[in-house]
Every structure is written in C-alpha cells, then in structure tokens.
Amino acid sequence: MLKVTIELISAVDGHRKQWEGIIYNDGSGTPESGNYIAAFGPKGSTVRAMTGRYSARKQRGWRYAALQGFARKRRGPWELLRQLLDKAE
C-alpha cells in the first residue's frame, strides 16, 4: 500500500487543506506486472478500501482509479501515482 498526503496552502491567506491518496495492489498481477486500485479524497474522511479484493467503497468527495498491467520492476512509485491521478474519476 502507498499513502500520499497533499497539503494545499493558499498564497492569499495561508489557509490549508489536506488531501490523501491510498493505492493498493489488487493481488491479481504477476511479479513483473501489477494491477492497482486507488482512492483520493479529503484527509480526515474515511474510506474502506481493504474489503475482499481491495475494492474501495465509494464515498462523496473521493475519486477512484484502477490501473492494469503496471510494469512495477521498470517504473517507480512516482510513475504509478502519476498514472493513477491521470485516470482518477
């Protein structure tokens, strides 16, 4: 599992807002190629992401993505995060 925290800081008044991303390997890939599920949303809200085969329960304000066939031995966690953010709905 990867957990990413992002803090948005207003340049005008310094107001801060935090978001988090949770990325899971769904367990169905191979040693060379992984399949992942991600959930991104406001920090402090809850997401139940580890039920059954790592399926995320959708909640208001959260965005979800799935990525199949990620070349985990050739690509790193930053590339995994970038691809999942691009796919998030």
Stockholm file with secondary structure:
# STOCKHOLM 1.0

chainA/1-89         MLKVTIELISAVDGHRKQWEGIIYNDGSGTPESGNYIAAFGPKGSTVRAMTGRYSARKQRGWRYAALQGFARKRRGPWELLRQLLDKAE
#=GR chainA/1-89 SS CEEEEEEEECTTTCCEEEEEEEEEECSCSCSSEEEEEEEEEETTSCCCCCBTTTBCCCCTTCEEEEEEEEETTTSCHHHHHHHHHHHCC
#=GC SS_cons        CEEEEEEEECTTTCCEEEEEEEEEECSCSCSSEEEEEEEEEETTSCCCCCBTTTBCCCCTTCEEEEEEEEETTTSCHHHHHHHHHHHCC
//
